[in-house]
Amino acid sequence: MKPQVAGVSAAQEDVDAIVALVAEFEYAQQNALPDAFVGLFRHDAFWSIPYGTALTGIDEIGVFARRVLPGTVGQQLTSSFETEYIQFIRPDVAVVRVRHRPVTRDGELLDNLLSRHREGKGRRGCRESSEAGRRWASLVAACPGVAPGTALHLMTKTDGRWLVAFAQSTVPVEAAEPVEVDLPAVC
């Protein structure tokens, strides 16, 4: 899927470079490569990880990545990363929305397993549905904290290379009812 692109005019090579940077994040995380992961941030980057922890500068981000990523190697689930939206503030500054989704080590999206189970559930004796349902349930039980999410990155291009200057990772929270926001009228 191609990302939606908005904002000031930017070269397609910059869009491609940002999408490639997000793919590098995915690769570094899935393969527990902390140095490759840290290398995608500016030296003065700021990263707010879920639940409010703030990491300031490449040294703090490096400590976190070196502590957390190696522990993910044996996990049955990892994350896929998809660049959904890029808004160029200037040709060398972009806001990027990245979607994270749980994925099995063999590349199957966790929500696809659940969908296969639900689609086949109405058919009596559907073996594939039962297997998909059991696999989904065992993965959720083994990795209870795994959930889809999004990240918002502010990326800058310095010396021809895109890097993350700011990142805010979020965990989705479903509201019981739709949230309505009243915005003031602008004349």
Secondary structure, 3 states (H helix, E strand, C coil): CCCEEEECCCCHHHHHHHHHHHHHHHHHHHCCCHHHHHCCEEEEEEEECHHHCEEEHHHHHHHHHHHHHHHHCCCCEEEEEEEEEEEEEECCEEEEEEEEEEEECCCCEHHHHHHHHHHHHCCCCCHHHHHHHHHHHHHHHHCCCCCCEEEEEEEEEECCEEEEEEEEEECCCCCCCCCCCCCCCCC
